[in-house]
Amino acid sequence: MTRTTVRRDEITFRKIYMRLVQTRQVTTIFRPGRRLCNDPKGYCKGEIVTLRVVEKVGADWANVPGELRDDVGEEVQILDVISKPLGLLSKEDFSGSTPDVFDHQSLMYHIGALYNLSPDELDEKTLITKTTFRYL
């Protein structure tokens, strides 16, 4: 199977968020599951990573690799990484996120759309990892 190659030291964003990355407006991301330091796909506090933008979305199930843009590559430093049930995220946890992610319901929809999860697979008990970073 051919998959999009995302290096361990990269965080990818869809094209709709490119301007937010370029203008350094987004500083918080959410991902499903536990992605703490030393976990698969996790980041460590203090780590330097590069924000990349997906040019063409792939589909692993169809063996269609995605493509990343080469012209967007903002370096950031990870400030904090926490995992907790979605229902325990506070209003403050959404600060710095993309404009379409501002509460529990919008995060459920966002995660479901990006990761192709059904409503039955997401609820207030679903473990979410929140990563915050600063631009260098």
MOURKA-V763437 format. One record per helix or strand of 2 or more residues. SS is the DSSP state (H for helix, E for strand). FROM is the first residue (numbers start at 0). TO is the last residue. If there is no record, write none. Layout:
ss,from,to
SS,FROM,TO
SS,FROM,TO
//
This chain:
ss,from,to
E,9,12
H,14,21
E,27,31
E,47,55
H,59,61
E,66,67
E,73,84
H,85,87
H,90,93
H,103,114
H,118,120
E,126,134
//
